[in-house]
Amino acid sequence: MILASTFSKSGSYFALTDDSKRLILFRTKPWQCLSVRTVVRRCTALTFMASEEKLLVADKSGDVYSFSVVEPQGCGKLELGHLSMLLDVAVSPDDRYVLTADRDEKIRVSWAAAPHSIESFCLGHTEFVSRIFVVPDHPELLLSSSGDRTLRLWEYRSGQELHCCHLTSLREPAEPWADKRFATSRITYWCQEGCVALLCDCIPVVYIFQLDAHRQQLGYRQQLAFQHRVWDIAFEEGQGLWVLQDCREAPLALCRPVDGWWQAVPENAALKKVSACLRGNWAMLEGAAGVDVGFSGLYKATFDNVTAYLRKKEERLQKRRQNPPPGPNGQAKKTKPGEASLRCSS
């Protein structure tokens, strides 16, 4: 099973990791497998450096390893580590900073040349940070999402939070998934319109936001609802938003803004061609994309031990009042009037 995959910025390279701890690197022009290497632990996220000379791999133990693209057979090098599971990794467009998100609500900004040097922390989420995304045409800005069901905008070098959107306030109470806990599994961005699209892991909805970089805030525009589970989304410049869904008859949808309102466009030649290819490989696609992301096991567990203790204590006191303990001669000890209340008050 594929755990994570990514293309390089130019699209010249593609990499993936699977549950057998393999890191597989491809060249895309033409398609050619360059190497199959072994990672130390199962991977959670990976990304290419902007220079495309190295590939960063984040794993479940909280470590980030770098693998050379120039030397495809080279071993991995440990770059940095967290005390918690890493869920995502990103780099700044100038390759100066490595950004990492972990299960313990933190986003760390480290120097790429010296990863032990920490530039800042972006703190504010109250659950695990599921995804982070550096805005390409505004490289000082970072988008992050979390199990706390928020989308946040940061100036990551200073760690300053600029804006926070609560996704729960955007849903209707009558929706069947209104009470579900969810986290964002994909953040994608369209430079042409400054649009941000969010895909959540267990609800068939894609949220659309407008980024106002000048005001440093996010504006909610609309949500796209689908009849089937959405596996992935991606913007294509000049085209719109591609939506991959769990439906063999219509596995792919293309959405564009029409009069300021996003909607699915009629089937065109490109859509027909790609959909036919997906249907021809549906068994493989369904097996790989149909697996749950697994965010449900990352939420904090809460226990109300005090309430349970007080309830059990009251039950013991009730039993003692109903069945007083025997006295020295085997008879039930008689209590004087008012003695029980004095004992309870003490």
N, C-alpha and C positions, 0 to 999 in steps of 0.2 A: 504494500500500500504506500502511495506517495504521501509524505508528511508535509513537505513544503517545496515550492518551486518559484523561480523568478527568471526574468530576462534582464540582460544588461541594458544600460540606457540607450545604446545605439541599436539594440536588437541583434547584435552579432553573436551573443552567447546566451545560452540557456542552461540552467542548473536545477537539479532536483535532489531531494533526499528521500529515502524510503525507510520503512520500519526494520529493514535489515542493516541499518547503520551504514548505508552506502551513499556517497556523494558522487553524482554523475554529472559530468560537464560536457556540453555539446557546443560545437560551432554551428551556426544556423545558415551560413552562406558559403557553400552548400551544407546541408545537415550532415554532421560528422561527430561521432563520439570521440572526445579527446582523452577522457580519463574516467576511471572508476576508482574512487578512493574511499577509505574507511574513516568514519568519524568516531570519536570516543564514546559519545552518548547519543541518544535519539534527538534529532533536531526539532526545533519548534519554529524557527524562522531563518531566512537567509537573504542576503542582498549583495549585489556587486558594488564595489567602490565606483565612483564616477569615472575614474581613469580606466576602469575595466582591467586593472592589473591584478586585483585581488578580489576574493569572494569571502564574505563574512558569514559565519555559521553560528547561530545561537542555539543552545541546547537546554535540556530540562534541568540540568544541575546548576544553571546560572552562568555558564562560561560562554565566551565568544572566541572562536578560533578563526584564523585567516588562512585561506588556501590560495596559492598562486595560480593565476590564469596563464601567465607567461610560461611558467614551468608546470605543465599539467600533472606531472607525476610527483611533484613535491609534497612533503608531509605538511600537516596543519601546524600552525603556531598559535599558542595560547596568547590572546591579546588582553583580555580583561575578564573579571568575574563578579557575580553578585552572590549574595547569600540566599537568594530565592530563585525560583524557576523563571527563566526569561521567556517572554511571550512574543516579543517582536524586536527587530533591530533595523536601524536606518542610518544613513550617512548624509551629511550636508552636501549640497551640490559642488562645493569647492574641496571636498574630501578632508576638511579640517577637523570635523567632529564626527564621533560615533555616538549615536543615540540608542539607548536600550530601555526597554520597558519590562517590568517584572510583575510577579504575582502579588508583591507586597505594596502595591499602589504607587510605586516610584517610577519616575522617568529620569535617567541619568544622562548627562551630556559630558562626554569624555573627549580629550584630545586624541586624534587619530595617531599622531606621531608619537605620543607618550600616553597610552591609555590609562596609566596609573594616575595621571593628572586630571582631576575632575573640574570642569568649567562651572557646572551648576546642577541643581536638581529641580525638576518641575514637580511640585507637590500640591496636591489638592484633591485627587481622586480618593474615594473611600472604598473602592474595591479594586481588584486586579486590573491592570492596564492591558487591554486586549490588542489594540492596534495604535501605531504612531505613523505619522506621514508628514514629511517636510514638503512644504508647498514649493513647487519647482520655480515659478516665476516671482515668488516672494520668499527667497531662501532664508530669511530671518524668522519665518513663521513655522510653527509646528501645530498639527492637528493630532488630537489623541482621543481615544474612546476607551470605555471601561465597563466593567460589570455593574457600576453604579448607574448605568443608563444615561450617561452624559457624553456630549461631544464638547471638547474644550480647545480653545485657541491660545497658543503660547508664543511669547518671545523667548525662545529656548536658551539663548546665551545668558540671559539674566535670570531665567527661571520664573519670569513674571506671567501670570495668567491674565489674558486679555479679555476673554469672553467664555461663557459657559452656557450651553443649551441642554435643558433637561428633556430628554426624549419622551418621558412619561407624560409630560404636559401636552404633547402633540397628538396623543391617541384619544379616540372616542371610547367612553366607558362601555359602550355596547359591543365593541369589537371582541371576538372570541379569544384573542390573545392579550386582552387588556391587563390581566393580572399576572402575566408570565414574567419571569426574570429573563433578561436577554443581554447579550453583549454584541458589539459590532465585530463582524468577521472580515469586513473589507471596507477600506476608505479609498476612494478614487477621486480624481480631480480633473476638470476640463479647463485648460488654460484659456481656450477661446472665449468662454462665457464666464469664467471664474466660478464655476459650479462645483459643489462638493456632493458626492453621492455616498450614502451609508447603507451597507447591507448588514442586517442583524441575523444571528445564527439560528433562530427558531421561529421567526415570524415571516410570512410571505409579503414583506413590505420593503421598499427602498425609499429612504428619506433623501430629499433634495434640498440643499442649502445654497445660499449665495454668499460668497466671501467678499466682504468689503474691506480690502486691505488698507485703504486710507483711513477709515474709521476704526479699523482693527476689531471687527465684529462679524458675526455670522447671522444671516437672515434666513429664517425658514421659508421655503417656497411651497413645497407640496410633498405628498407621499404617493408613490406608485404601488398599487396593490396588485397582486398576482394570484391566480387560482392555484398555482402549484408552488412547491418549495423552490426558492431561488438558490442556486449553487454558487454563482459568482457574477460579478459585474465589472465592467471596464469601459472607460471612455476612449474613443478614438477621435483624434483631432480631425475635423472636417466631416465626421459622420454623426456622432452622438454617443448614446449610452447603450452598450451591448449588455443583454441580460441572458444568462444561461440558466435554464430552469429544468426541473424534473418532469419533463413531458416529451415523450418520444415523438409525438405527432408535430409538436411545435417547440423544439428544444431551445430555440434562440429567438429573442425579440430585440428590435432596435427602436429606441425611444429618442425623440428630438423635441425641442421646444417649438411649439406652434402658437403664435400670438401670445407668447409668454407663458404658455401652459404645456408641460411635458406630457407627451402621449406616444403610444406605439404607432409607428409608421406602417403603411401597407407593405406587403412583401415585395422586395425588389430582387434583382439578379444576384447581388452579393449575398443577400440573406438566404435566398434559395440554395445557392451553391454551398455555403457553410453549413446550413441546416442538413442538407443531404449528406455531407461528409460526417456530421455528428450522428445521424441516424445509422449510417453504415458501421460506425464503431460504438454503438450504443451500449453493448454489453460491457466493454472495457470502461467506458465513461461512467456508467451507472455504478459499477463496482468501486471506482476511485472517488467520484464526487459525492456519492450517496452516503458516505461515512460522516457521522456527526463530528463537529469540530471539537467537542469535549469541554466546553467552558463550564458546563453545569457542575463539575466537580471542583471548581476553583473558588467558589463563593465561601465566605467566612461562615463557620458554623457557630450558632449562638445557643447558649444554654441558660435557662432561668433556674439555677440551683436554689436560690433563696425561696421562691414560691413553693417548690417541692418540699424543701426542708420544713417550712412553716406548716404546710398541710399535714405532713407526717407527724409533726410535733403535736398538733391539735388532735389528731386521731389517737395518739398515745394518752393524752390527758383525758380524753373522753372515756377511754377504756378504764383508766384508773378511777374515775368518778363512778362509773357503773359497777366496777368490781374492785373494791378497796383491797389492799394487800392484807393477809392474815396477821393477827397480833401474836404475842409470845406464846399464848396457850392454844394456838391453832384457829382461834376465832377471828373473824374480820374485825379489824381495828375500828373502833367507833371514833368519829371525829366530833369535836365540840362545835357548837354553832358558831359560825364565823371563821373557823379554823381554815376551811378550804379556801375561802376568799383571801385570807392572810397569806397562805402559801403561794397562791397564784400571783398575788401582788408583789411578793418578794422575788 
